[in-house]
Amino acid sequence: MLTHVLFLFLGLVLLVKGADWLVSGGSATARRLRMSELAIGLTIVAFGTSAPELVVNVIAASDGLPAIVYGNIIGSNNFNLFVILGLAGIISPLAVQRSTVWAEIPISLLAILVLAVLSGTLHLGGIDVLSRTDALIMLLLFAGFLVYVARSLKAAPGDEGEVGPLKSWTWTIGLTAAGLAGLILGGRLVVDHAVSMATTLGVSKEVIGLTIVAAGTSLPELATSMVAAVRRNTDIAIGNVVGSNIFNVLLIMPISAMVRPISYDPVFLRDMVWCAAGTLFLFGAMFLGKRQVLQRWQAAGLVMAYVLYTAMLIG
């Protein structure tokens, strides 16, 4: 048992460091290609924080472990929403842009509803499986989201910023390769030892995926939002969470289904309801008290809700 815990921890460390190295190497490459800081942030950094979920899910899908696939994505979204956003809001009240209130938050709610429908929860498809056709629909929705983001950038163009000393190509390629290797090895360790822990403890793979794996793959988002909250960069703190939840459902989940169609267990409806309810609470909080601000008491409510949710899972 201790061996599984240690290797699971090692896998999570490799996932986080691999994502960090991939972002650093990718950003250095982008600067050599004269991409703007804004473009780097919206592409490489965004991918880097979602890379652990992607790698774990692709491995789990290829191994035929649908409980880990669904548990990781839905669990990560719940961890992002209730824990990361809650802790960030306790550190500093989070002022939210109008576009986030009226566009990104509703899109994240739509994403989880689409996943529920396509998975078969509402039995519109008749079969409880996320097929490659379903995945294509989700990817098309993600493409629409990217179009929205691109138009938003045109409305508020970013500053190119100054380019500092460029790293050598050897350093850049080496760090990028190390990041990819760390992600792949870390993802394999996490999946293998999470499944072994579930078997040893007599706990379902669903619970392991929704808790330990989900929290571990969300560590990059946790670090990003905590630093942003301390520095009072509230747009980054809340945008990171909402954006990551959209990425997880509309990009990572369909990629996983493209690898292998994913059988759906209706038990995950409970967890998707929690995700939808948390998103609705976040939207409603924008109109309670100080307008378009997630206040500390509301953020504390999110954290307490997650404690209740976790107790329900374990119980």
C-alpha positions as CSV (number, residue, x, y, z in Angstrom):
1,M,0.0,0.0,0.0
2,L,2.8,2.4,1.0
3,T,4.5,1.7,-2.3
4,H,1.4,2.6,-4.3
5,V,1.1,5.9,-2.3
6,L,4.7,6.8,-2.9
7,F,4.6,6.0,-6.7
8,L,1.2,7.9,-7.0
9,F,2.9,10.9,-5.3
10,L,5.9,10.6,-7.6
11,G,3.6,10.5,-10.6
12,L,1.8,13.7,-9.5
13,V,5.1,15.4,-9.0
14,L,6.2,14.4,-12.5
15,L,2.9,15.6,-13.9
16,V,3.2,19.0,-12.3
17,K,6.9,19.5,-13.1
18,G,6.4,18.1,-16.6
19,A,3.7,20.7,-17.3
20,D,5.9,23.4,-15.9
21,W,8.9,22.4,-18.1
22,L,6.6,22.1,-21.1
23,V,5.2,25.6,-20.5
24,S,8.7,27.0,-20.0
25,G,10.2,25.3,-23.1
26,G,7.1,26.0,-25.2
27,S,7.1,29.7,-24.2
28,A,10.8,30.0,-25.0
29,T,10.1,28.5,-28.4
30,A,7.2,30.8,-29.0
31,R,9.3,33.9,-28.1
32,R,12.0,32.8,-30.6
33,L,9.2,32.7,-33.1
34,R,8.1,36.2,-31.9
35,M,4.7,35.2,-30.6
36,S,3.1,37.8,-28.3
37,E,2.9,37.2,-24.5
38,L,-0.9,37.2,-24.8
39,A,-0.8,34.6,-27.5
40,I,1.6,32.5,-25.4
41,G,-0.7,32.8,-22.4
42,L,-3.8,31.7,-24.3
43,T,-2.2,28.7,-26.0
44,I,0.9,27.3,-24.3
45,V,0.2,28.2,-20.7
46,A,-3.5,27.2,-21.0
47,F,-2.5,23.8,-22.5
48,G,0.2,23.4,-19.8
49,T,-2.2,23.7,-16.9
50,S,-4.6,21.2,-18.6
51,A,-1.8,18.8,-19.7
52,P,-1.9,16.6,-16.6
53,E,-5.7,15.9,-17.1
54,L,-5.1,15.2,-20.8
55,V,-2.2,12.8,-20.3
56,V,-4.0,10.9,-17.5
57,N,-7.2,10.6,-19.5
58,V,-5.6,9.5,-22.7
59,I,-3.7,6.7,-20.8
60,A,-6.9,5.7,-18.9
61,A,-9.0,5.7,-22.1
62,S,-6.4,3.5,-23.9
63,D,-6.3,1.2,-20.9
64,G,-10.1,0.9,-20.9
65,L,-10.7,2.6,-17.5
66,P,-13.8,4.8,-18.0
67,A,-14.2,5.4,-14.3
68,I,-10.8,7.2,-14.2
69,V,-11.6,9.1,-17.4
70,Y,-15.0,10.5,-16.1
71,G,-13.8,10.8,-12.5
72,N,-10.7,12.8,-13.4
73,I,-12.6,15.3,-15.6
74,I,-15.7,15.8,-13.4
75,G,-13.6,15.6,-10.2
76,S,-11.1,18.2,-11.5
77,N,-13.9,20.5,-12.5
78,N,-15.5,20.2,-9.0
79,F,-12.1,20.7,-7.3
80,N,-11.4,23.8,-9.5
81,L,-14.8,25.3,-8.8
82,F,-15.2,24.6,-5.1
83,V,-11.7,24.4,-3.7
84,I,-9.4,26.5,-5.9
85,L,-11.9,29.3,-6.6
86,G,-13.1,29.1,-2.9
87,L,-9.5,29.4,-1.5
88,A,-8.6,32.2,-4.0
89,G,-11.8,34.1,-3.0
90,I,-11.0,33.7,0.7
91,I,-7.5,35.2,0.1
92,S,-8.9,38.1,-1.9
93,P,-12.5,38.9,-3.1
94,L,-12.5,38.2,-6.8
95,A,-13.8,40.9,-9.1
96,V,-15.2,39.3,-12.2
97,Q,-15.3,40.9,-15.7
98,R,-18.7,41.3,-17.4
99,S,-17.7,38.9,-20.2
100,T,-16.9,36.2,-17.6
101,V,-20.3,36.6,-16.0
102,W,-22.4,36.6,-19.2
103,A,-20.3,34.4,-21.4
104,E,-17.6,32.2,-19.9
105,I,-19.6,31.0,-16.8
106,P,-22.7,30.2,-18.9
107,I,-20.4,28.4,-21.4
108,S,-18.9,26.3,-18.6
109,L,-22.5,25.4,-17.5
110,L,-23.5,24.5,-21.0
111,A,-20.4,22.3,-21.3
112,I,-21.3,20.1,-18.4
113,L,-24.9,19.8,-19.6
114,V,-23.8,18.8,-23.0
115,L,-21.5,16.1,-21.5
116,A,-24.5,14.8,-19.5
117,V,-26.7,14.6,-22.6
118,L,-24.2,13.0,-24.9
119,S,-23.1,10.5,-22.2
120,G,-26.6,9.2,-22.1
121,T,-27.6,10.5,-18.7
122,L,-30.8,12.0,-20.2
123,H,-31.1,8.9,-22.5
124,L,-31.4,11.0,-25.6
125,G,-29.0,8.7,-27.4
126,G,-30.3,5.5,-25.9
127,I,-26.8,4.2,-25.1
128,D,-24.7,5.1,-22.0
129,V,-21.4,5.7,-23.9
130,L,-19.5,8.8,-25.1
131,S,-18.8,7.9,-28.7
132,R,-16.5,9.3,-31.3
133,T,-19.5,11.1,-32.9
134,D,-20.3,12.7,-29.5
135,A,-16.6,13.6,-29.2
136,L,-16.7,15.4,-32.6
137,I,-19.8,17.4,-31.5
138,M,-17.9,18.5,-28.4
139,L,-14.8,19.4,-30.3
140,L,-16.9,21.6,-32.7
141,L,-18.4,23.4,-29.6
142,F,-14.8,23.9,-28.4
143,A,-13.9,25.4,-31.8
144,G,-16.8,27.8,-31.4
145,F,-15.4,28.7,-27.9
146,L,-12.0,29.5,-29.5
147,V,-13.7,31.7,-32.1
148,Y,-15.3,33.6,-29.2
149,V,-11.9,34.0,-27.5
150,A,-10.3,35.2,-30.7
151,R,-13.0,37.8,-31.2
152,S,-12.6,39.0,-27.6
153,L,-8.9,39.4,-28.3
154,K,-9.6,41.6,-31.3
155,A,-11.9,43.8,-29.1
156,A,-9.1,44.2,-26.6
157,P,-5.7,43.7,-28.3
158,G,-2.8,42.9,-26.0
159,D,0.6,44.5,-25.8
160,E,3.5,42.7,-27.4
161,G,5.7,43.4,-24.5
162,E,9.5,43.4,-24.5
163,V,11.3,40.3,-25.4
164,G,14.2,39.4,-23.0
165,P,17.3,37.4,-23.8
166,L,16.3,34.3,-25.8
167,K,17.3,30.8,-24.6
168,S,19.3,28.6,-27.0
169,W,17.5,26.1,-29.2
170,T,19.3,23.2,-27.3
171,W,17.9,24.4,-24.0
172,T,14.5,25.0,-25.4
173,I,14.1,21.7,-27.1
174,G,15.6,19.8,-24.2
175,L,13.3,21.4,-21.6
176,T,10.2,20.8,-23.9
177,A,11.3,17.1,-24.3
178,A,11.8,16.7,-20.6
179,G,8.4,18.2,-19.9
180,L,6.7,15.7,-22.3
181,A,8.6,12.8,-20.8
182,G,7.6,13.9,-17.3
183,L,4.0,14.1,-18.3
184,I,3.9,10.7,-20.0
185,L,5.8,8.9,-17.2
186,G,3.9,10.7,-14.5
187,G,0.5,10.0,-16.1
188,R,1.3,6.3,-16.3
189,L,2.4,6.2,-12.7
190,V,-0.8,8.0,-11.6
191,V,-3.2,5.7,-13.5
192,D,-1.5,2.5,-12.6
193,H,-1.1,3.2,-8.9
194,A,-4.5,4.9,-8.5
195,V,-6.1,1.7,-9.8
196,S,-3.9,-0.4,-7.5
197,M,-4.8,1.7,-4.5
198,A,-8.5,1.4,-5.3
199,T,-8.2,-2.4,-5.4
200,T,-6.2,-2.6,-2.2
201,L,-8.5,-0.3,-0.2
202,G,-11.6,-1.8,-1.6
203,V,-12.6,1.7,-2.9
204,S,-14.2,2.2,-6.3
205,K,-12.2,3.6,-9.2
206,E,-14.9,6.3,-9.5
207,V,-14.1,7.6,-6.0
208,I,-10.3,7.5,-6.6
209,G,-10.7,9.3,-9.9
210,L,-13.1,11.9,-8.4
211,T,-10.8,12.7,-5.4
212,I,-7.1,11.8,-5.4
213,V,-6.5,11.8,-9.2
214,A,-8.7,14.8,-9.8
215,A,-7.0,16.9,-7.1
216,G,-3.6,15.9,-8.2
217,T,-4.1,16.8,-11.9
218,S,-5.6,20.2,-10.7
219,L,-2.4,21.2,-8.9
220,P,-1.2,23.5,-11.8
221,E,-4.5,25.4,-11.7
222,L,-4.3,25.6,-7.8
223,A,-0.8,27.1,-8.0
224,T,-1.8,29.6,-10.7
225,S,-4.9,30.8,-9.0
226,M,-3.3,31.1,-5.5
227,V,-0.5,33.2,-6.8
228,A,-2.9,35.3,-8.8
229,A,-5.1,35.9,-5.7
230,V,-2.2,36.9,-3.5
231,R,-1.1,39.4,-6.2
232,R,-4.7,40.6,-6.6
233,N,-4.7,39.5,-10.2
234,T,-8.4,38.4,-9.8
235,D,-9.1,38.1,-13.6
236,I,-6.4,35.4,-13.8
237,A,-7.6,33.7,-10.6
238,I,-11.2,33.2,-11.8
239,G,-10.4,33.0,-15.5
240,N,-8.0,30.2,-14.9
241,V,-10.7,28.1,-13.2
242,V,-13.6,28.8,-15.6
243,G,-11.4,28.4,-18.6
244,S,-9.9,25.2,-17.3
245,N,-13.3,23.7,-16.7
246,I,-14.3,24.5,-20.3
247,F,-11.1,23.0,-21.6
248,N,-11.6,19.8,-19.5
249,V,-15.1,19.1,-20.8
250,L,-15.0,20.3,-24.4
251,L,-11.4,19.4,-25.3
252,I,-9.9,16.8,-23.0
253,M,-13.0,14.6,-22.7
254,P,-13.6,14.3,-26.4
255,I,-9.9,13.6,-27.1
256,S,-10.2,10.8,-24.6
257,A,-13.3,9.5,-26.4
258,M,-11.5,9.7,-29.7
259,V,-8.9,7.3,-28.3
260,R,-11.6,4.9,-27.3
261,P,-15.4,5.3,-26.8
262,I,-16.0,5.7,-23.1
263,S,-18.6,3.7,-21.2
264,Y,-20.6,5.9,-18.9
265,D,-21.7,4.9,-15.4
266,P,-24.9,6.9,-14.4
267,V,-23.4,7.3,-10.9
268,F,-21.5,10.3,-12.3
269,L,-24.8,12.1,-12.7
270,R,-24.5,13.0,-9.0
271,D,-21.1,14.6,-9.6
272,M,-22.2,16.5,-12.7
273,V,-25.2,17.9,-10.8
274,W,-22.8,19.2,-8.1
275,C,-20.7,20.8,-10.9
276,A,-23.7,22.4,-12.5
277,A,-25.0,23.6,-9.1
278,G,-21.6,25.1,-8.2
279,T,-21.5,26.9,-11.5
280,L,-25.0,28.3,-11.0
281,F,-24.0,29.4,-7.5
282,L,-21.0,31.2,-9.0
283,F,-23.3,33.0,-11.5
284,G,-25.8,33.9,-8.8
285,A,-23.1,35.2,-6.5
286,M,-22.3,37.9,-9.1
287,F,-25.7,39.5,-8.2
288,L,-25.7,39.1,-4.4
289,G,-24.0,41.8,-2.3
290,K,-21.3,43.6,-4.2
291,R,-22.1,43.2,-7.9
292,Q,-19.7,41.0,-10.0
293,V,-17.5,40.1,-7.0
294,L,-17.1,36.7,-5.4
295,Q,-17.0,37.8,-1.8
296,R,-15.1,35.9,1.0
297,W,-18.3,34.5,2.6
298,Q,-19.4,33.1,-0.8
299,A,-16.0,31.7,-1.4
300,A,-16.0,30.0,2.1
301,G,-19.4,28.5,1.2
302,L,-17.8,26.9,-1.9
303,V,-15.1,25.3,0.2
304,M,-17.6,24.0,2.8
305,A,-19.7,22.6,0.0
306,Y,-16.7,20.6,-1.2
307,V,-16.1,19.2,2.3
308,L,-19.7,18.0,2.3
309,Y,-19.4,16.6,-1.2
310,T,-16.2,14.7,-0.3
311,A,-17.8,13.3,2.9
312,M,-20.7,12.1,0.7
313,L,-18.4,10.4,-1.7
314,I,-16.4,8.6,1.1
315,G,-19.5,7.8,3.1
